[in-house]
Amino acid sequence: MGNCYFRLEQYDRAVTIYKQLIREYAADGSASDQRIKGRLYNNLGCCYGKLGYEKLSMNCYNEALKIYGKSVGTDTSSLLYNIANVYFNCQMFDVCERYYEQAILEREAKNPHDKVLLFHAHSKLSLAQIEQRKCGEALGNLHKALKLAVGRSG
């Protein structure tokens, strides 16, 4: 239900649902429930980000990272990408650059066939690097994003 509200851009309603579900999963310590709880914190962070609450968003992402840190082999690239976006929106380009790079490495290592995040991460990384006047690196990442885009459509 929270995801439906998110897609409808009713972020306040989605926040209510995600918080309720997090409370329900708080009591159970099973590994699968903890992964679900991590996803819920990630989704809650996305909602707060859409609402402009960067600090709340970051708190949720950090909770998700703590939970995912207990699960070996979990692909955290989407979460790292979301954290990078918060820093990008706060114009902390040096910090967001590190998180985009981590997201790329994580996705390439754990889920290399899913290229969508790689495309977006390379694109945003190039923008962060342009803001820092790292034009050569930005051009390299933009080139990688374009190669991923061409490979996706063909």
C-alpha positions in Angstrom: 0.0 0.0 0.0 2.9 2.4 0.8 4.4 1.8 -2.6 1.0 2.6 -4.3 0.9 5.9 -2.4 4.5 6.6 -3.4 3.7 6.0 -7.1 0.7 8.3 -6.8 3.0 10.9 -5.2 1.0 10.9 -2.0 4.2 10.8 0.1 2.6 11.8 3.4 0.2 8.8 3.2 3.1 6.5 2.2 5.1 7.7 5.2 2.2 6.7 7.5 2.0 3.2 6.0 5.8 2.6 6.0 6.1 3.7 9.7 3.3 1.4 10.6 4.9 -1.5 8.9 8.3 -0.8 10.4 6.6 -0.9 13.9 5.1 -4.3 13.0 8.4 -5.7 11.8 10.3 -4.4 14.9 9.3 -7.3 17.1 10.4 -10.0 14.7 14.1 -10.7 14.3 14.1 -13.2 11.5 16.5 -12.5 8.6 13.8 -12.2 6.0 11.8 -9.8 8.1 14.9 -7.7 8.8 15.5 -7.4 5.0 11.9 -6.3 4.6 12.4 -3.8 7.4 15.5 -2.5 5.7 13.5 -2.0 2.5 10.8 -0.2 4.4 13.4 2.2 5.9 14.8 2.8 2.4 11.3 3.5 1.1 10.5 5.8 4.0 13.8 7.6 3.3 12.7 8.1 -0.3 9.4 9.6 0.8 11.1 12.0 3.2 13.5 13.0 0.4 10.5 13.7 -1.9 9.0 15.8 0.9 12.3 17.8 1.3 13.2 16.4 4.7 16.8 15.5 4.0 17.8 14.9 7.6 14.8 12.4 8.2 15.6 10.8 4.9 19.3 10.3 5.8 18.2 8.9 9.2 16.1 6.3 7.5 18.9 5.4 5.0 21.3 5.0 7.9 18.9 2.6 9.7 18.5 0.6 6.5 22.4 0.4 6.2 22.6 -0.9 9.7 20.0 -3.6 9.0 21.6 -4.5 5.6 25.0 -4.6 7.2 23.9 -7.7 9.2 22.9 -9.5 6.0 25.8 -11.0 4.0 25.5 -10.6 0.3 22.7 -8.0 0.3 22.9 -5.6 -2.7 22.9 -2.2 -1.1 23.5 -0.3 -4.3 20.0 1.3 -4.5 20.4 2.5 -0.9 23.9 3.9 -1.6 22.5 5.6 -4.6 19.7 7.2 -2.6 22.1 8.4 0.0 24.2 10.0 -2.8 21.1 11.7 -4.1 20.5 13.3 -0.7 24.0 14.7 -0.6 23.7 15.8 -4.2 20.5 17.7 -3.4 22.4 19.3 -0.4 25.2 20.3 -2.9 27.7 18.2 -1.0 29.3 17.0 -4.2 32.5 15.5 -2.8 30.4 13.3 -0.4 27.8 12.3 -3.0 30.6 11.4 -5.4 31.9 8.7 -3.0 28.4 7.3 -2.5 27.7 7.1 -6.3 31.1 5.3 -6.7 30.2 2.9 -4.0 26.8 2.3 -5.5 28.4 1.5 -8.9 30.9 -0.9 -7.4 28.2 -2.6 -5.4 25.9 -3.0 -8.3 28.7 -4.3 -10.6 29.7 -6.8 -8.0 26.3 -8.1 -6.9 23.8 -7.4 -9.7 25.7 -6.6 -12.9 22.8 -7.4 -15.2 20.6 -4.7 -13.9 22.0 -1.7 -15.7 19.4 0.9 -14.9 20.9 2.0 -11.6 24.4 1.9 -13.2 23.2 4.3 -15.9 21.6 6.7 -13.4 24.6 6.5 -11.0 27.1 7.3 -13.7 25.0 10.1 -15.0 24.6 11.8 -11.6 28.2 11.1 -10.7 29.3 13.0 -13.8 27.1 15.9 -12.7 28.7 15.9 -9.3 32.1 15.8 -10.8 31.3 18.8 -13.1 30.2 20.8 -10.1 33.7 20.0 -8.6 35.4 21.0 -11.9 36.6 17.4 -12.4 35.8 17.6 -16.1 37.9 14.6 -17.3 36.4 12.2 -14.8 32.9 13.6 -15.5 33.4 13.0 -19.2 34.4 9.4 -18.5 31.3 8.7 -16.4 29.1 10.4 -18.9 30.6 8.1 -21.6 29.9 5.1 -19.4 26.3 6.2 -18.9 25.8 6.7 -22.7 27.2 3.2 -23.4 24.7 1.7 -20.9 21.9 3.7 -22.5 22.8 2.5 -26.0 23.2 -1.1 -24.7 19.8 -0.9 -23.0 17.9 0.2 -26.1 19.6 -2.0 -28.6 
